[in-house]
Amino acid sequence: MKKKKRLSFEEDKALAHNPFSKLGHLVSNPSPERSSQDNQIDDTPSQGSLLIQEEKRARGKWVTCVYHLVSDDKAHLKALKTKLGTGGSLGEKNQLEIQGRKLKEVVAYFTQKGIQVRGFPKN
């Protein structure tokens, strides 16, 4: 049986190239005028920018997800379930999950309410 050749991490030649090496100064030395709060990404935008996507779950089931809903999430969920005649649930971080591929109907519902939506899938 042949022995497999192992990588030697003592040799820096093989692992010398780092494509992100030029960006290292941005992380290690943040500019003084920027606070630590500016470095954090805010993934809960305002009510005016909902993200609506269709996602495929386990066992081939499709779910239409609504992200970044700030208020009245239970009321919107109940109204959508009644209007579309389908099931749904409230997921983590106020995420609405509507059963089935109902992207057009969900987008129409929120635009009728005056809420802007984004994030359409590329079909």
Steps between C-alpha positions, in 0.01 A plus 500: 500500500638840402526779751306810409696818468401743774506874479767669700379821657852597589562594140342837438559475127201277432254714695653843439238642265208663679255686275372704797840615627455849355176544697656417836567862590127577484416248770796542732514882490151647468495870432462711818196693374299176465353356815465132577129524420581600141694176450196288588258411224138584573298209363166641614418779256204729536140402431532630143734230370368148540691210352272238343643178360390151406712231662507125464481313829567139588316233305444736206246731664491864390453786745458872434695689766455863605800646684548827693137551597510740794146524631161326481661176394222283644231712336673480161547125539133445579387720211731326251395152612133595465544674165714227343323204659824341611695432817781699643699571811701765676867405500804634678567875498145589385529302179172404336489167321210438264462147364535468124633713217292814560751772414277707271208490740711597803667784309158625388373489858785711640502749210126547553579584865755759383811306609791475256646158432830377355686177427319322224645163402661446160279246325 
